[in-house]
Amino acid sequence: MTMHLKILLPFRVFDDIPNVKRIVMETSDGAFGLLPQRLDCVAALVPGIFTYETESEHYIAINGGFSSASHSSVKNRHSHLTMAVLFGNVGYRYQ
C-alpha cells in the first residue's frame, strides 16, 4: 500500500508524488508520521522539515501550513495527503 502526496503553494502545485510509503511532519504538538490506510486527519504545520519516503527518503523545509489526509477506497485503495504551505515558500528539496 502507498499514498499519493500533493504539495500546494498559494500560487502553484509544488509537487505531485505517487507511491509514497511514509510521511513525517512537524506540528505544534510535535512531529508525527503517516502510513498508508491511516484514518482521515487534518493538522496545522509549523516551520520545520517535512519528510517523505518513496524509493528513498526526501526532505523539504517548510515554514508553515496545513495538511489534510483522507483515505479513498474507491481508487486503488490509496490514501491521499494534500499539504498546503500557506506562509511563504518551501525550501530546497533534499534527497
N, C-alpha and C positions, 0 to 999 in steps of 0.2 A: 504494500500500500504506500502511496505517496500523496503529497499535497501539491496544490497549484498556488504559487505566490505571485501577487501583483503589487508592485511598489509604485505609489502615486505621489507626484509632486503637485503643488497647486496649479501648475501650468502645463504639465505633460505626464505621460506614463514613463517612469524612470526605468522599470524593467518588468518583464512578464516571464516568470520562471516556472516551467513544468517540472515534475518529478523531484520535488523537494522531500527529503526524508525526515528532516528535523529543523526546528526553528528555536532560537533563544533570543529573547528581547528584554530590555530594561524598562521597568515601570516604577511608579512612585513607591510601590510596596516591595520592590526588589526585582531580581531577574526571574523569569520563568520560561519554561520551554513548552513547545507544542509538538505533538506527534500526530501522525495521521489518525483519523477516526476520533479525535477529541470532540467533546461537546462544544456547541457554539459558545463564543465568548467575545467580549469587547474589552479592550484595555487601552488606557492612556499611556503613551510612551514618553519617557524623559530622555534628555540628552545621554547618549551612550553608544554602545556598539551593538548592532543588530547582526546576528549570526544565523546563517542557514547552511544546510548541507545537501548537496546533490551527490555527485561522484566524489567531490572534495568539499572542504569547508570554506565558506566565503564570509567576509566581514564587511559591513557597511557602517560608517559613522553617521549618526543622525542627531539632530538637535531638537527632537520632539515631534509629537503627532499622535495618532491612534491606530490601533489595529482592530480588525473585525474578522473573526474566524467563523466559518459555517461549514457544516458537513452536508454534502449533496449525495443522496443515494440514487439519484436519477441518472447521473452521468458518470459511469465507470467507478462509482463509489469513491470518488476523490473528495478530499477535504479542500476547501478554498480559503486562502487567507489574503485579505487585502490590507495593506499597510499604507496609510496616508500620512505623509510628512507635511505638517501644516506650518511649521515655524521655520521657514528658510529652506535650505538645501540639504541634500545628503552629501556625505563626504566621498572620498575616493573609495572604490571597491577593491578590497584586498582578497587574494586567494592564498 
